[in-house]
Amino acid sequence: MNKTCSLSIVALAAAVIAAGCSKKTTAPPAAPVLVAKSFTTNVPVDIQPQPVGHVVAFSTVAVRPQISGIVQKIHFKEGAGVRSNDLLFTIDPRTAQAVLEKDKALLENAQVQFDREQKLFGQKLVSQDEFDTSRANRDTLAATVESDKLNLAYTEIRAPIDGVAGSVQLHEGNVVKAQDDVLLTINRIHPIYVQFAVPERYLPEIRKQMAAHTLAVSASYDNLTGEPPRGELIFVDNAVDTMTGTIQLKALFPNQDNALWPGQFIRATVTLSELTDAIVVPSQAVQTGQNGSYIYVVKPDETVELRPVTPGITVNDLTVIEKGVDAGQTVVTDGQLRLSPGAKVNIKGNDQPAPGGKQP
C-alpha cells in the first residue's frame, strides 16, 4: 500500500469518527409546554373562610293570641311571604261581640243613672258620696266597653312584621288560650344576618380596617349558582372564645333574591383591603425548589429562564407575584418537569385565565 492510499484511509476514518461525534452532540428536542401571560389586576385581600357559619333571621316573631277562643279561619299559606298587618287568623268573634253588647247596654244605663244623680246633686237632694259613686260606675263601664272593643279586635290576628310565615301550630277548630299558645312564627329575611367566626389573630387587622371603611363579606355554600351574595360586616363580638380561639362576627346582607335562608350553613369571606395593579400569574406556574419559589419565563428565542420569585396571596387560582416577574411576560404553566434553565420549548397552547384584570 502506497503512502497516498494510507492517507486516504486515515482521512476517511477521521470523517466517520467526526460524523459519529456530531450525532452525539445534537440538541435535544424542544419540550412541549403550556404558557400564560402575567398581567396586572386588582386583588382582594381576604380572610379565608371558616368551615362553618350560619344564617340568622333579621328578626323573629312568635305570633300568639291575645284572646282565648276557637280558630275560625286561617288566611295565609304556610311558607309564604306576609306583609305587616296582613290578616293571618280569625278567632270566633261571637263571644267577644256578645260581651261588648252587654257592657254597652250597662254603660247606657249607667249614663242615665249618672245624668239623674247629677241633677239631684245640683238640687242638693243626693250626697257627694252618692254622686261620686254614680260617676265612677259610669266611667268604669266606659272603660270596660273600650276593653271589650279591643278584645273584639283581637279576634283578628294580623302580621306584626314583613317576613316569611312558618308552619301553622294550631289549625282551624282548635281552641287557643290567650298568651300561652304559639300559632305561628314569622322570620324577617330582608335583610338577613350571617354569623361566623374567624381566628383571633385577624382581630387587630379587622378592627383597624373597620375604623377606616366598611368591610365587604361574601357568603358561599354548596350548590351555589352565580355570584356569592355580598353584604357588609356590622358587628364584632366583645370577647374571644377561649375554647376555640376565635372571635364571632356578624354581617348584614340585603338578601333581596332570597339566596340566604335562616339556619343555612355557609362559608363567609371577609375582604380586608385590595391590592391595586398587582402582578399575577396562574398559580400552577409557581414551582417550589430547594432555594424557594421559582417560575420558568419563556424568552423571545423560545428558551426558558428560571426566575426566582416572591409569591404573595392566592385568589381564584391566581397568585400575586411580589418580586421576580414583570407584567406581560410569558410564563410556563404546565410541563415544568421536562425543563431546565436554557431549555428550548415548544408552546402547545395558551393557558391564559380570563379574570377581568388589566392585561398588557
Buried (B, 14 or more C-beta within 10 A) or exposed (E): EEEEEEEEEEEEEEEEEEEEEEEEEEEEEBBEBBBBBBBBBEBBBBBEBBEEBBBBBBBBBEBBBEBBBBBBEBBBEEEEBBEEEBBBBBBBBEBBBEBBEEBBEBBEEBBEBBEEBEEBBEEEEBEEEEBEBBBEBBEEBBEBBEEBBEBBEBBBBBBBBBBBBBEBBBEEEEEBEBEEBEBBBBBBBBBBBBBBBBBBEBBEBBEEBBEEEEBBBBBEBEEEEEEBBBBBBBEBBEEBEEEEEBBBBBBBBBBEEEBBBBEBEBBBBBBBBEBEEBBBBBBBBBBEEEEEBBBBBBEEEBBBBBBEBEBBBEBEEBBBBBEBBEBEBBBBBBBBEEBEEEBBBEBEEEBBBEBEBEBE
